[in-house]
Amino acid sequence: MQLNKNVMLGGVEMNVNKKIINILKELSGYENIEENSRLEDDLGLDSIGMVMLLIELEDNFEIQLDESDMNPFELQLVEDVTELVYKYLEDEND
């Protein structure tokens, strides 16, 4: 799966990876975030932070997560978040 591409959302072209990183910067307060950063250990996201992350993903990417994907403890790395978002963006384009 290509994990660095642009998509059109609300008529605006957006780089998915950059948007996810920006969301995580806002939630965590950390500036140095990479794909292999651990959400809990490196970025300090607790259970409330993880729920906020899921809400932000839905709002920012105009997706509706399935209940089965809303277990925040299955997301360990920034890359996991990226893959989750791409899963829904690709489903919309099929």
ABEGO torsion letter per residue (X at the ends): XBABBBBBBGGBBBBAAAAAAAAAAAAAGBABBBAABBAAAAAGBBAAAAAAAAAAAAAAAGBBBBAAAABAAABABAAAAAAAAAAAAAAAAX
